[in-house]
């Protein structure tokens, strides 16, 4: 028969750094997923504008957004599957990629 002490042992609160790491992974994962959504939108706009001969995203936008999304997702995969410093560096790389993509193509 199970006692209450077993469930109390399982309900031990996680250390602060574990909670912060979980938050960081969620934040960087959201950025990486946002870059994927943005790449799909830009590619969709290009596909809609191309046959209509309407002005749309330039070739640099159509190439750079999927590359940025793929790089961010690769870095996020490392951040999700590793622990410690390597995971933190991979998360920082996701933030840098997102910042570069947004600053070079949207905030000019």
C-alpha positions, -999 to 999 in steps of 0.1 A, spaced: 0 0 0 13 35 -9 19 61 18 16 98 15 53 102 20 61 87 -15 40 114 -32 55 141 -11 90 130 -22 79 132 -59 64 167 -55 97 183 -46 100 217 -61 125 221 -90 155 243 -84 154 278 -97 179 272 -125 158 243 -138 127 265 -139 147 292 -156 161 267 -181 126 255 -189 114 291 -194 144 299 -216 138 268 -238 101 278 -242 111 314 -251 137 304 -277 114 277 -291 87 303 -296 112 325 -315 122 296 -337 86 286 -344 78 323 -351 106 324 -377 91 293 -394 57 309 -395 72 341 -409 91 321 -436 59 303 -446 41 337 -449 68 353 -469 70 322 -493 32 322 -496 32 359 -505 58 352 -531 38 323 -546 7 344 -547 24 375 -563 45 356 -588 18 343 -612 -2 376 -609 29 396 -618 22 417 -588 50 433 -567 59 409 -539 89 399 -517 123 402 -534 145 371 -540 166 379 -509 135 377 -487 124 344 -503 158 329 -497 169 344 -464 137 337 -444 137 299 -449 174 298 -442 170 317 -409 141 295 -399 161 263 -406 191 276 -387 170 287 -357 152 253 -357 185 234 -358 199 255 -329 166 250 -310 169 212 -315 203 214 -298 189 236 -270 161 211 -264 182 180 -264 213 191 -245 219 203 -210 241 231 -195 262 255 -213 257 241 -248 219 243 -244 223 279 -233 246 289 -262 222 272 -287 193 293 -272 213 325 -275 220 315 -311 183 313 -317 178 348 -303 206 362 -324 193 346 -356 158 359 -349 172 394 -342 193 394 -373 164 382 -395 140 409 -381 165 437 -381 178 430 -416 145 424 -433 118 441 -413 132 469 -392 150 490 -417 
